[in-house]
Amino acid sequence: MNVNPELLIFDWDGTLMDSEARIVACIQAAAADLTFEIPDANNARNIIGLGLREAILTLFPGLDEGNIAEMAERYRHHFLRENETPSALFPGAEETIRELVGRGYLLAVATGKGRHGLDLVLESTGLADCFHATRCAGETFSKPHPEMLLQILDQLGVSPESALMIGDTVYDLQMASNAGVTGVAVSYGVHSLARLLAHEPLLYLDDIRELCKRLEEIEAQREPLKSEHLSD
């Protein structure tokens, strides 16, 4: 396990925050507003992690630009103002993030959320000051394009080999691979573990609280290499 992570990049929805039910409900409500065919929960769940435009086109292929804009507006309306389905951080997520900060890691977020939505949840959770960089799909290419990660790496001056991308969807792992970054999967989010393992992540977590221990294991496996180097 020859990795030396300095930077940990997190997906948000499905990785740090349990927002699946709210996203699905808002997609279905927006479709109903526009009398589109309402996607079932499985199809709506599958697009979580993509940018909003890409998600809409995946669910409703062939929409023209006007309909895409209408669907995006109705989704934002429900998600930011109307829908009251609760979204909360996964148990242990806040404590894990704060422990990682205390250990000296650089932290970042790469998400399919819009900037307004991400800023709201960073403020409401009190975690805004924990992250050294954030990127949203509306600011660059959507996952699985690597640009989101490449911009974070460039901003923080970190090489791809010194970063981990932690996420719950194949889009996260594909983005990581495309950027030359090592992927870490979480099994409790949107996509099944079988789908995630097909993309060969370095490891997977059944609980975000496992991350600190797994990082300790990675560091311990590097110690013999350091000792051999020092004795040369």
N, C-alpha and C positions, 0 to 999 in steps of 0.2 A: 504494500500500500504506500507507494512513493508519492505522497502529496504533502504539501506544507501550506495549509490554508491560512491566509492572512485576512481575507475578505470573505464574508458569508452573505450571499445574496438570497433574499427570501421572496418567493411569491407571497401574495397576501390572502386572497379568498381561497379557502380550502386548505391552507397551510398554516397560517397564523389565526385566521378568523373563520368561524363556522357560519358562513353567510350563504350557503347553498340554497336553503329554502327560500330566503328572501329574493335571491337572484331569479330563481325559477318562477316564483310568484309574479315578479315584476315583468318578466318576459311574457308570461301568459296573459297578464292584464293588459300590457301594451298591444299584444296581438288582438285581443278582444276589442279594445278601443277602436282599432282600425278594421275590424271585421275580417282579419286574416285568419287562416286556419290556425287554431291554437296548438302549439307543439306539446306533445306529451312531456311528462317530467323527465324521462330518460334522455330525450333529445335535447331538451332545454339544459339539462345538467351537463351534457357532454361538451357544450361550447364554453363553459366557464373557463376562464383563463385567456381566451382570445380577446382582442380588442373589440369594441362594440360593433364597429362596421363589419368586421370579419365574422363576428358571431351572427349578426343579422343575415348576412349573405349565405352563411352555412345553413341556417334554419329556413330561410326564404330565398332560395336561388332564383335569380332572374328579376329581382326587384329593380325598378329604375331608381335613379338618384333621389327623386322626390319622395318615393315611398321609404327608401332607406333613411332619409332625414326625418320623416314623420315617425318611423318606428323608433329611431334613436331618441327623439324628443319625448315620446310617450314613455319609453323605458326610464329615462332620466327623471321624468315627472313622478313616476311611481316610486322609483328607488330613493330619490332625494326628498320627496315631500309626502306622498300618499301612503306608501306601504308601511305597515307597522310590525311586520314579521321580525322578531328579534334576531339580531346578529351579535355574537359575542366572541371574544378571543377563546381559542381552545384552552382547556385547563392546562395551566403551567406555561402558556406561551409568554405572558408578560414576565414571569420570573426567569424564564430561560433567556429571553432577550436581554434583560438587565444583567444577568450573570455573565453573558457573553461580552457585554460592554465592559464589565468589570475585569474580565480576563484580557482585555486589550484588543479584541478583534474589531476590524472595520465591519460595519453592517450596512446593508443596502436593501432596497425593495425594488423588484421588477415585476410589474403587475399589468394585467389587462384592464384595470380600473381606469376611469378618467381622473384627471388631476383634482377636480373638485371633490369627487368621492373619496379619493385617497387622503387628501388633506383633512377631510371631515373625520375619518376614522382614526387617523394619526392623532388628531387633537382630542377626540373623545376617549381614546384609550390611554392618553398621556405618554405615548411612545415616540412622539415626533423627534425628541432630542436624542433618541438612541440611534438614529440612522444617519449615516454620513452622506448618502446619496439615494435618490429615488427616481425611477423612470416609470412613466405611464404610457399606455398604448397610443394615446392621442398625441404624444410628443415625438414619436418615432415609429418605426415599423412594428406591427403586432408580432407577438410570438407565433411561430417559432423562428422568425427572422432573428439573427444574432445582434442586430444593431443596438437594442436596448442594453444588453450586457456589455457590448463594446464601448458604449458611451460611459457606462459606470466605471469600467476598468480604466478608461482614459482619464476620467475626472479624478479618480483616486490614485492614479499612478501605480496600479497593481497589474501584474502579468496574469494571463489566463490560467497559468499553471498554479497560481497562488490563490485561486478563488474556488468556492463551491457555490453551486446554484441549487437551492432547496425548494422543491415544489411537489404538488400533488397531481399534476397532469403530464401527459406525454408532450404537450406543448412546451412545458418548462424544460423537460429533459432534451427534447429536440433542439430548443434554443441554446441550451448549454453546449451540446455537442457541436452545433454550428459555430459557436464562438470559441471553441477549444477549451471550454470550462468543464470541470468535473461535476456531474449531476448527482444529487442525493434525492431520493424519493421519500415521500410520506404516504403511508398506506391508508390513512384515515380520511382522505379527501374525496375528490370527485371521481377520479379514474381508478379502476381496479388495480390491485397489485400485479396481476398477471400482465396487464397492458404496460405498466410501468417497468417491470423487470425485463420486458422485451427490448427496452432501450438501454439496458446494462448500466444502471446507476452504480456508483461506488458502493452504496449501501442504502438500506431503507429503514425508516423509523415507523414504528407502530404508535408512537406517542412523541410529541415534540420535546417532552422532558428527557428523552433519551439522548438528545443531541450533544449535550455537554460531555456525557460519559463517552460517547463514540468519538468525539474530538480528542479526548484524553487518550483513547486507544490508538488513534492515528499518530499522535505525538509520541506515545511510548514506542511504537514501531519504528519511529525515526531515530530514537536515541542510539541504537547500536550503530546506525550509519554515521551519526555525529561522532561517536567514540572512535570508530575506525578511522575517520578522517583526522581526528586530533592526534592519533597515535602514529600517523604516517611520518 
